[in-house]
Amino acid sequence: MGSAPRPNLGLYFDFRNPEPWRRDPAAYYGWHLDLISEADRRGLGSVWVSEHHFVDDGYLPVPLTVLAAIAARTERVRLGTAVVVAPLQHPMAVAEQAAVVDVISGGRLELGLGAGYVAPEFEAFGVELASRYHATDHALGEIGRIFAEGGCSPGPVQQPVPLWAGYLGPRGAARAGRLGVGLLTHNRDSFGIYRDALEESGHGVEAARMAGVVDFLVADDPEQAWERIVPHRTHQLNSYRQQAALGTGRTPRWLTTDEVREGRGSGVVGALQVLTADEAVARITGICDGLPVEHLYLWASIGGMPEDLVERQMELIVDEVQPALLTG
């Protein structure tokens, strides 16, 4: 673990398509696939997708299905889930879907699993919310076993498929370490706990792998871009607040655009900044210094933000930020 960072840079897609900016869903998915195909041609390092259900803005519910489509349209880019909500499916079902994505992509899958937190999702799938961490630990171990023992057909191309735990905080870091899987956070405070758990469990500190989403976007004119993004960021944050409150009896307090513009009220999601390419390089260097960070990914789009900003950010990442990190 040297101090010179060489992370694989990627984009993180949730496919939100909210009112009042809603596009035709078929055309919107097609635009995403075209964008990702172009990013792959230009040399983007990775694409990551996530999972939520019943969100009224169309948040992606089937990450491995979409990764199969992306795999068929790309040749080099790594394909990650951040995350599949593991308790909602049987481990064998996840293993089979993941193996097919790995086959279609020629061995480019990064499989991240998480515990979830939205009560109505668990109710709809007939799963106990209280057991979600145990179920996720079990799924990570079981899927690893299935792949290693050839327990699904077709089997994956990669041996092994990189497995990641989407756990936050000290307890999550320790769980990931005990399981010997990658940790989907670049939180510096988690590293020591994760490293120690890897060593104590016999996996060795050399197995340490970290990854995660960063708290900034990239634009030519950050101030101008931020003003255009604020309404979309407001939607995104309020949507997360609504999801977190579902099934709890709490009524969330909706953020105003003025609060978001001033950087207030982000909560667990964290404040968001818009940076120039040079500023992004410096921020990434600081994030990775001394940590085993393999992947960092930026939000491709915040709450269905304008497509020209999404497309330009992709260009800046692959044409300016990524080369500067590789040569720095």
VMD Tcl script that draws the C-alpha trace (Angstrom):
set ca {
  {0.00 0.00 0.00}
  {2.00 2.93 -1.30}
  {1.02 6.54 -1.03}
  {0.60 7.02 -4.78}
  {-3.08 6.34 -5.57}
  {-4.03 4.50 -8.74}
  {-7.76 3.91 -8.24}
  {-10.02 2.63 -10.96}
  {-12.43 5.53 -11.62}
  {-16.05 4.91 -12.37}
  {-19.58 6.27 -12.57}
  {-22.49 5.30 -10.33}
  {-25.96 5.05 -11.89}
  {-29.34 4.82 -10.15}
  {-31.53 5.53 -13.23}
  {-33.76 8.00 -11.35}
  {-36.25 9.62 -13.73}
  {-38.28 12.01 -11.56}
  {-40.98 14.53 -12.22}
  {-40.88 17.30 -13.39}
  {-37.96 16.24 -15.64}
  {-39.29 12.80 -16.58}
  {-38.19 11.37 -19.93}
  {-39.73 8.46 -21.82}
  {-38.41 5.45 -19.86}
  {-37.38 3.44 -22.92}
  {-35.52 6.38 -24.42}
  {-33.98 7.21 -21.02}
  {-32.59 3.70 -20.56}
  {-31.36 3.79 -24.14}
  {-29.54 7.07 -23.50}
  {-27.87 5.51 -20.45}
  {-26.68 2.54 -22.47}
  {-25.35 4.82 -25.22}
  {-23.53 6.96 -22.63}
  {-21.96 3.93 -20.96}
  {-20.96 2.47 -24.31}
  {-19.20 5.71 -25.21}
  {-17.55 5.86 -21.78}
  {-16.28 2.32 -22.29}
  {-14.89 3.26 -25.71}
  {-13.07 6.21 -24.14}
  {-11.59 4.06 -21.36}
  {-13.75 4.61 -18.25}
  {-12.65 2.25 -15.50}
  {-15.95 1.05 -14.03}
  {-19.74 1.38 -13.94}
  {-21.70 0.76 -10.74}
  {-25.43 0.35 -10.14}
  {-27.60 -0.03 -7.06}
  {-31.01 -1.35 -5.98}
  {-34.19 0.05 -4.49}
  {-37.83 -0.91 -4.97}
  {-41.12 1.00 -5.36}
  {-39.48 4.43 -5.62}
  {-41.79 6.73 -7.58}
  {-38.95 8.22 -9.61}
  {-37.98 4.87 -11.13}
  {-34.88 4.10 -9.05}
  {-33.34 0.94 -10.48}
  {-34.79 -2.25 -8.87}
  {-32.80 -4.92 -10.79}
  {-29.07 -4.12 -10.88}
  {-27.80 -7.42 -12.30}
  {-30.36 -7.31 -15.11}
  {-29.10 -3.89 -16.15}
  {-25.47 -4.98 -15.83}
  {-26.19 -7.82 -18.25}
  {-27.43 -5.25 -20.78}
  {-24.40 -3.05 -20.14}
  {-22.09 -6.06 -20.47}
  {-23.45 -6.71 -23.95}
  {-22.74 -3.11 -25.00}
  {-19.22 -2.78 -23.57}
  {-15.81 -4.43 -23.84}
  {-13.48 -3.22 -21.08}
  {-15.24 -1.35 -18.29}
  {-15.60 -3.14 -14.93}
  {-19.23 -3.72 -13.87}
  {-20.13 -3.35 -10.20}
  {-23.14 -3.55 -7.91}
  {-23.17 -1.10 -5.01}
  {-25.26 -2.82 -3.93}
  {-27.51 -5.82 -4.49}
  {-29.78 -5.96 -1.43}
  {-28.78 -9.48 -0.42}
  {-31.58 -10.39 2.04}
  {-34.25 -9.97 -0.64}
  {-33.03 -12.91 -2.76}
  {-31.79 -16.43 -2.18}
  {-27.98 -16.59 -2.45}
  {-28.23 -19.13 -5.27}
  {-30.40 -16.74 -7.30}
  {-27.86 -13.94 -6.86}
  {-24.99 -16.30 -7.71}
  {-26.66 -17.47 -10.92}
  {-27.50 -13.94 -12.06}
  {-24.02 -12.71 -11.21}
  {-22.37 -15.62 -13.01}
  {-24.31 -14.86 -16.18}
  {-23.24 -11.21 -16.04}
  {-19.64 -12.33 -15.57}
  {-19.92 -14.66 -18.57}
  {-21.53 -12.06 -20.84}
  {-18.91 -9.49 -19.84}
  {-15.98 -11.86 -20.23}
  {-15.09 -11.63 -16.54}
  {-15.67 -7.99 -15.56}
  {-18.06 -8.24 -12.61}
  {-17.50 -6.69 -9.16}
  {-20.28 -8.08 -6.93}
  {-21.20 -5.86 -4.00}
  {-23.87 -6.96 -1.53}
  {-25.57 -4.86 1.13}
  {-28.09 -5.31 3.91}
  {-30.72 -2.73 2.88}
  {-32.77 -0.60 5.24}
  {-36.18 0.26 3.70}
  {-38.90 -1.56 5.67}
  {-41.55 -1.85 2.89}
  {-39.00 -3.54 0.60}
  {-38.50 -6.29 3.18}
  {-42.24 -6.60 3.79}
  {-42.92 -7.00 0.06}
  {-40.34 -9.78 -0.24}
  {-41.44 -11.50 2.97}
  {-38.11 -10.98 4.74}
  {-37.46 -9.88 8.32}
  {-35.72 -6.51 8.47}
  {-34.10 -7.39 11.80}
  {-32.17 -10.29 10.23}
  {-30.70 -8.29 7.35}
  {-27.06 -8.23 8.50}
  {-26.99 -11.93 9.30}
  {-28.60 -12.65 5.92}
  {-26.03 -10.50 4.11}
  {-23.09 -12.15 5.88}
  {-24.55 -15.52 4.96}
  {-25.04 -14.51 1.33}
  {-21.46 -13.28 0.98}
  {-20.12 -16.54 2.34}
  {-22.54 -18.74 0.43}
  {-22.06 -17.04 -2.94}
  {-18.31 -17.29 -2.52}
  {-18.69 -21.00 -1.78}
  {-21.01 -21.57 -4.76}
  {-18.53 -19.95 -7.12}
  {-15.52 -21.76 -5.66}
  {-17.20 -25.19 -5.77}
  {-18.78 -24.83 -9.22}
  {-22.23 -24.84 -7.68}
  {-24.02 -22.93 -10.44}
  {-24.18 -23.34 -14.20}
  {-22.85 -21.51 -16.05}
  {-20.10 -20.68 -13.63}
  {-18.41 -17.28 -13.66}
  {-15.37 -16.53 -15.80}
  {-13.41 -15.00 -12.91}
  {-12.00 -17.21 -10.20}
  {-12.71 -15.67 -7.85}
  {-15.35 -13.07 -8.61}
  {-14.46 -10.00 -6.48}
  {-16.96 -9.83 -3.61}
  {-17.67 -6.62 -1.70}
  {-19.59 -5.86 1.48}
  {-21.58 -2.64 1.39}
  {-21.13 -2.06 5.11}
  {-20.57 1.29 6.83}
  {-19.17 2.09 10.25}
  {-16.85 0.14 12.55}
  {-19.07 -2.92 12.94}
  {-19.44 -3.22 9.18}
  {-15.69 -2.91 8.68}
  {-15.11 -5.73 11.14}
  {-17.73 -7.93 9.45}
  {-16.14 -7.43 6.04}
  {-12.73 -8.24 7.46}
  {-13.92 -11.44 9.11}
  {-15.49 -12.53 5.82}
  {-12.36 -11.68 3.84}
  {-14.19 -9.59 1.26}
  {-13.73 -6.06 -0.05}
  {-15.20 -3.13 1.88}
  {-17.38 -0.68 -0.04}
  {-16.24 2.42 1.79}
  {-13.13 4.55 1.65}
  {-13.73 5.88 5.16}
  {-10.27 6.23 6.68}
  {-11.56 5.49 10.18}
  {-12.79 2.06 9.02}
  {-9.50 0.89 7.60}
  {-7.72 -0.07 10.82}
  {-10.71 -2.09 12.04}
  {-11.07 -3.79 8.66}
  {-7.34 -4.56 8.41}
  {-7.20 -6.00 11.91}
  {-10.25 -8.21 11.30}
  {-8.72 -9.52 8.07}
  {-5.53 -10.46 9.91}
  {-7.25 -11.95 12.94}
  {-9.48 -14.08 10.68}
  {-6.53 -15.49 8.76}
  {-7.17 -13.67 5.48}
  {-4.07 -11.48 5.76}
  {-3.78 -7.72 5.43}
  {-2.79 -8.09 1.77}
  {-6.43 -9.03 1.11}
  {-7.58 -5.50 2.04}
  {-9.62 -3.85 -0.72}
  {-11.65 -0.66 -0.38}
  {-13.97 1.18 -2.76}
  {-16.83 3.65 -2.66}
  {-18.71 6.65 -3.96}
  {-17.20 10.12 -3.59}
  {-18.97 13.31 -2.51}
  {-18.37 15.44 -5.59}
  {-19.17 15.88 -9.26}
  {-16.88 17.33 -11.94}
  {-17.70 20.24 -14.26}
  {-15.98 22.95 -16.29}
  {-17.74 25.70 -14.32}
  {-18.61 24.30 -10.88}
  {-20.61 27.31 -9.70}
  {-22.81 27.39 -12.78}
  {-23.25 23.60 -12.76}
  {-24.17 23.54 -9.08}
  {-26.96 26.04 -9.60}
  {-28.46 23.78 -12.28}
  {-28.03 20.67 -10.10}
  {-29.60 22.08 -6.90}
  {-33.25 21.19 -7.75}
  {-32.20 17.65 -8.67}
  {-30.10 17.28 -5.51}
  {-33.07 18.49 -3.48}
  {-35.22 15.77 -5.04}
  {-32.57 13.12 -4.37}
  {-32.12 14.03 -0.71}
  {-35.85 14.25 -0.06}
  {-36.36 10.88 -1.72}
  {-33.77 9.31 0.59}
  {-35.49 10.93 3.57}
  {-38.81 9.51 2.48}
  {-37.38 6.00 2.01}
  {-35.67 6.02 5.40}
  {-38.93 7.01 7.11}
  {-41.15 4.40 5.42}
  {-42.56 1.92 7.90}
  {-41.23 3.83 10.92}
  {-44.17 6.10 11.62}
  {-41.95 9.15 11.26}
  {-42.80 12.05 8.97}
  {-39.70 13.33 7.20}
  {-38.99 17.04 6.99}
  {-38.57 18.05 3.36}
  {-35.52 20.10 2.47}
  {-35.86 23.31 0.49}
  {-33.70 24.20 -2.48}
  {-32.20 27.07 -0.46}
  {-31.08 24.65 2.26}
  {-29.53 22.33 -0.31}
  {-27.89 25.22 -2.13}
  {-26.20 26.20 1.14}
  {-25.10 22.60 1.82}
  {-27.44 22.04 4.76}
  {-29.50 18.96 5.57}
  {-27.54 16.32 3.67}
  {-27.39 14.00 6.68}
  {-25.93 10.54 6.19}
  {-25.67 11.03 2.42}
  {-23.14 13.80 3.00}
  {-22.69 17.22 1.45}
  {-22.05 17.37 -2.29}
  {-19.59 19.62 -4.11}
  {-18.90 20.32 -7.75}
  {-15.19 20.50 -8.57}
  {-12.97 21.21 -11.55}
  {-10.96 18.32 -12.98}
  {-7.80 19.52 -11.23}
  {-9.61 19.82 -7.91}
  {-11.01 16.31 -8.37}
  {-7.53 14.88 -8.92}
  {-6.32 16.49 -5.69}
  {-9.37 15.25 -3.75}
  {-8.98 11.68 -5.04}
  {-5.28 11.69 -4.20}
  {-6.11 12.68 -0.64}
  {-8.84 10.06 -0.31}
  {-6.59 7.23 -1.47}
  {-3.35 8.16 0.27}
  {-2.24 5.18 2.36}
  {-5.44 3.19 1.77}
  {-5.95 0.09 -0.43}
  {-8.56 1.82 -2.61}
  {-9.25 -0.13 -5.80}
  {-12.35 1.69 -7.07}
  {-13.81 5.16 -6.65}
  {-16.98 6.16 -8.42}
  {-18.81 9.44 -8.91}
  {-22.55 9.91 -9.24}
  {-23.23 9.85 -12.96}
  {-26.42 11.84 -12.43}
  {-28.05 13.43 -9.40}
  {-31.83 13.09 -9.45}
  {-32.16 13.06 -13.24}
  {-30.00 16.16 -13.72}
  {-29.49 17.70 -17.21}
  {-27.98 15.27 -19.69}
  {-25.38 17.72 -20.96}
  {-23.87 17.92 -17.47}
  {-23.85 14.12 -17.20}
  {-22.16 13.72 -20.57}
  {-19.59 16.42 -19.91}
  {-18.68 14.96 -16.53}
  {-18.01 11.60 -18.18}
  {-15.69 13.31 -20.69}
  {-13.81 15.16 -17.96}
  {-13.32 11.99 -15.93}
  {-11.95 9.89 -18.79}
  {-10.06 12.63 -20.64}
  {-8.63 14.67 -17.75}
  {-9.06 13.22 -14.25}
  {-8.18 9.60 -14.95}
  {-5.05 10.35 -17.05}
  {-3.78 12.78 -14.43}
  {-4.05 10.12 -11.73}
  {-2.26 7.55 -13.88}
  {0.66 9.85 -14.62}
  {0.82 11.73 -11.31}
}
mol new
graphics top color blue
foreach p $ca { graphics top sphere $p radius 0.5 }
foreach p [lrange $ca 0 end-1] q [lrange $ca 1 end] { graphics top cylinder $p $q radius 0.2 }
display resetview
